[in-house]
Structure formats: C-alpha cells, structure tokens
C-alpha cells in the first residue's frame, strides 16, 4: 500500500515546515501551498488523501478554498481538516459544513493530536512517530 498524500495549505512558513516535518515522520507524502489559489489548483490536480487548510490566507481565504474544492465532483468527498487561530466556532459553522472534530484551533493542539486526527480521518492505525536517537 502506498503512503497517503496530504496537502498543507498554510501561509505561515514556520508552521508549514513543522507540519510537513511531522507528516513525513509519519511516512506521509506531502504537498504544500502558501496561498489559497495555488492550494485549490494543487488539490484539484493531485487529489490528495487529506487537506490541512488554514482559514487566514494571503489571497483567497480558507472558506473560499473550501467552497471551490467542494464544488467539484472529487471535492465533495475530500478529507479536509481546518486549522485556525482566529476564527470563532460560529463563524466556521456559518461558512463550512465540517464537524467541529475536523477543526483544530491553533495553538490548542499538539502535533501528536493532529497526527491522531489525520490517522483517524484516513482510517489508519494510530502509531507514534519513530524515535530519533541523537548522538551527543
């Protein structure tokens, strides 16, 4: 079985790098976009197994990315997890039709919690990342 592919749509390069590092430690293939327009294009061309979507993006916001992806035949069933630091539950509920379990409020989650949610969304067994031994 080939590794699942996850698209990260996140404008913070620091957070995106951390997410990609964590995903690769869990043996996922990764795709990345720092803006919504390119994120939609990548999603519709590559059909990733899961999308990690920030709401606040520099061009179109995550709500519009979500709507554009969902408007396609493939996108109606795409796995999407929203990452947000500044949106209220009410605003999210008014703009997208995701269950709250698929919304992660930054910084109230750990990388391991996110890895567990991803594994659950992809119906994979939840396993910790491999231990990395450092030489001193």
C-alpha positions as a Markdown table, in Angstrom:
| # | Residue | x | y | z |
|---|---|---|---|---|
| 1 | Unk | 0.0 | 0.0 | 0.0 |
| 2 | Unk | 1.4 | 3.4 | -0.9 |
| 3 | Unk | 1.7 | 6.2 | 1.6 |
| 4 | Unk | -1.2 | 8.7 | 1.8 |
| 5 | Unk | -0.6 | 12.2 | 0.4 |
| 6 | Unk | -1.5 | 15.2 | 2.5 |
| 7 | Unk | -1.8 | 18.8 | 1.1 |
| 8 | Unk | -0.8 | 21.5 | 3.6 |
| 9 | Unk | -2.4 | 24.9 | 2.7 |
| 10 | Unk | -0.8 | 27.3 | 5.3 |
| 11 | Unk | 0.8 | 30.7 | 4.8 |
| 12 | Unk | 3.0 | 30.6 | 7.9 |
| 13 | Unk | 6.2 | 29.0 | 6.7 |
| 14 | Unk | 7.2 | 28.1 | 10.2 |
| 15 | Unk | 4.0 | 26.2 | 10.9 |
| 16 | Unk | 4.0 | 24.7 | 7.4 |
| 17 | Unk | 7.6 | 23.4 | 7.9 |
| 18 | Unk | 6.7 | 21.9 | 11.3 |
| 19 | Unk | 3.6 | 20.2 | 9.9 |
| 20 | Unk | 5.5 | 18.8 | 6.9 |
| 21 | Unk | 8.2 | 17.5 | 9.2 |
| 22 | Unk | 5.6 | 15.8 | 11.4 |
| 23 | Unk | 3.8 | 14.3 | 8.4 |
| 24 | Unk | 7.0 | 13.0 | 6.8 |
| 25 | Unk | 8.0 | 11.4 | 10.2 |
| 26 | Unk | 4.7 | 9.6 | 10.0 |
| 27 | Unk | 5.5 | 8.4 | 6.5 |
| 28 | Unk | 3.0 | 10.6 | 4.6 |
| 29 | Unk | 3.8 | 12.1 | 1.2 |
| 30 | Unk | 3.3 | 15.9 | 1.4 |
| 31 | Unk | 2.2 | 18.7 | -1.0 |
| 32 | Unk | 2.4 | 22.4 | 0.0 |
| 33 | Unk | 0.9 | 25.7 | -0.9 |
| 34 | Unk | 1.4 | 29.0 | 0.9 |
| 35 | Unk | -1.8 | 30.5 | -0.6 |
| 36 | Unk | -5.4 | 29.5 | -1.4 |
| 37 | Unk | -5.3 | 29.9 | -5.1 |
| 38 | Unk | -2.4 | 27.5 | -5.6 |
| 39 | Unk | -3.8 | 25.3 | -2.9 |
| 40 | Unk | -7.1 | 24.8 | -4.9 |
| 41 | Unk | -5.1 | 24.1 | -8.1 |
| 42 | Unk | -2.9 | 21.5 | -6.4 |
| 43 | Unk | -5.9 | 19.9 | -4.7 |
| 44 | Unk | -7.8 | 19.6 | -7.9 |
| 45 | Unk | -4.8 | 18.3 | -9.9 |
| 46 | Unk | -3.3 | 15.9 | -7.3 |
| 47 | Unk | -6.4 | 14.7 | -5.4 |
| 48 | Unk | -4.6 | 14.4 | -2.0 |
| 49 | Unk | -5.9 | 11.9 | 0.6 |
| 50 | Unk | -6.3 | 14.8 | 3.1 |
| 51 | Unk | -6.0 | 18.6 | 3.1 |
| 52 | Unk | -4.9 | 20.6 | 6.1 |
| 53 | Unk | -6.4 | 24.0 | 5.4 |
| 54 | Unk | -5.7 | 27.3 | 7.2 |
| 55 | Unk | -8.5 | 29.9 | 7.1 |
| 56 | Unk | -6.4 | 33.1 | 7.0 |
| 57 | Unk | -4.5 | 33.0 | 3.7 |
| 58 | Unk | -2.9 | 35.9 | 1.8 |
| 59 | Unk | -5.1 | 35.8 | -1.3 |
| 60 | Unk | -8.4 | 34.0 | -1.0 |
| 61 | Unk | -9.4 | 32.8 | 2.4 |
| 62 | Unk | -9.8 | 29.2 | 3.5 |
| 63 | Unk | -13.6 | 29.4 | 3.3 |
| 64 | Unk | -13.3 | 30.2 | -0.4 |
| 65 | Unk | -10.7 | 27.4 | -0.9 |
| 66 | Unk | -13.1 | 25.0 | 0.9 |
| 67 | Unk | -16.1 | 26.1 | -1.4 |
| 68 | Unk | -14.1 | 25.8 | -4.6 |
| 69 | Unk | -12.8 | 22.3 | -3.7 |
| 70 | Unk | -16.3 | 21.1 | -2.6 |
| 71 | Unk | -17.8 | 22.4 | -5.8 |
| 72 | Unk | -16.1 | 19.7 | -7.8 |
| 73 | Unk | -17.0 | 16.0 | -8.1 |
| 74 | Unk | -13.8 | 14.9 | -6.4 |
| 75 | Unk | -14.0 | 17.6 | -3.7 |
| 76 | Unk | -17.5 | 16.6 | -2.5 |
| 77 | Unk | -15.8 | 13.7 | -0.5 |
| 78 | Unk | -12.3 | 15.2 | 0.0 |
| 79 | Unk | -11.0 | 14.9 | 3.6 |
| 80 | Unk | -10.4 | 18.4 | 4.9 |
| 81 | Unk | -9.2 | 19.4 | 8.4 |
| 82 | Unk | -9.3 | 23.1 | 9.1 |
| 83 | Unk | -6.5 | 24.8 | 11.1 |
| 84 | Unk | -7.3 | 28.3 | 12.5 |
| 85 | Unk | -6.0 | 30.7 | 15.1 |
| 86 | Unk | -8.5 | 33.5 | 14.8 |
| 87 | Unk | -11.9 | 32.2 | 13.7 |
| 88 | Unk | -14.8 | 31.6 | 16.1 |
| 89 | Unk | -16.8 | 28.4 | 16.2 |
| 90 | Unk | -19.9 | 30.4 | 15.0 |
| 91 | Unk | -18.0 | 31.9 | 12.0 |
| 92 | Unk | -16.7 | 28.5 | 11.0 |
| 93 | Unk | -20.1 | 26.9 | 11.3 |
| 94 | Unk | -21.7 | 29.6 | 9.2 |
| 95 | Unk | -19.1 | 29.2 | 6.4 |
| 96 | Unk | -18.3 | 25.5 | 6.1 |
| 97 | Unk | -20.1 | 22.2 | 6.7 |
| 98 | Unk | -17.4 | 20.4 | 8.7 |
| 99 | Unk | -18.0 | 18.7 | 12.0 |
| 100 | Unk | -16.1 | 20.5 | 14.8 |
| 101 | Unk | -14.0 | 17.4 | 15.2 |
| 102 | Unk | -12.4 | 18.4 | 11.9 |
| 103 | Unk | -11.5 | 21.9 | 13.1 |
| 104 | Unk | -8.3 | 22.5 | 15.0 |
| 105 | Unk | -7.9 | 25.7 | 16.9 |
| 106 | Unk | -4.2 | 26.9 | 16.9 |
| 107 | Unk | -2.4 | 26.7 | 19.2 |
| 108 | Unk | -4.7 | 24.4 | 21.3 |
| 109 | Unk | -3.4 | 21.2 | 19.8 |
| 110 | Unk | -0.2 | 19.2 | 19.7 |
| 111 | Unk | 1.4 | 17.7 | 16.7 |
| 112 | Unk | 0.6 | 14.2 | 18.1 |
| 113 | Unk | -3.1 | 15.2 | 18.4 |
| 114 | Unk | -3.1 | 16.3 | 14.8 |
| 115 | Unk | -1.4 | 13.1 | 13.7 |
| 116 | Unk | -4.0 | 11.1 | 15.6 |
| 117 | Unk | -6.9 | 13.0 | 13.8 |
| 118 | Unk | -5.2 | 12.5 | 10.5 |
| 119 | Unk | -4.8 | 8.8 | 11.0 |
| 120 | Unk | -8.5 | 8.6 | 12.1 |
| 121 | Unk | -9.6 | 10.5 | 9.0 |
| 122 | Unk | -7.6 | 8.2 | 6.8 |
| 123 | Unk | -8.7 | 5.2 | 8.8 |
| 124 | Unk | -5.2 | 4.2 | 9.6 |
| 125 | Unk | -4.0 | 2.7 | 12.9 |
| 126 | Unk | -2.7 | 5.4 | 15.2 |
| 127 | Unk | 1.0 | 4.9 | 15.8 |
| 128 | Unk | 3.6 | 7.2 | 17.4 |
| 129 | Unk | 6.4 | 8.5 | 15.2 |
| 130 | Unk | 9.6 | 6.6 | 15.2 |
| 131 | Unk | 12.1 | 7.5 | 17.9 |
| 132 | Unk | 15.0 | 9.5 | 16.7 |
| 133 | Unk | 18.3 | 8.9 | 18.6 |
| 134 | Unk | 20.7 | 11.8 | 18.8 |
| 135 | Unk | 24.4 | 11.4 | 19.3 |
| 136 | Unk | 25.9 | 13.6 | 21.9 |
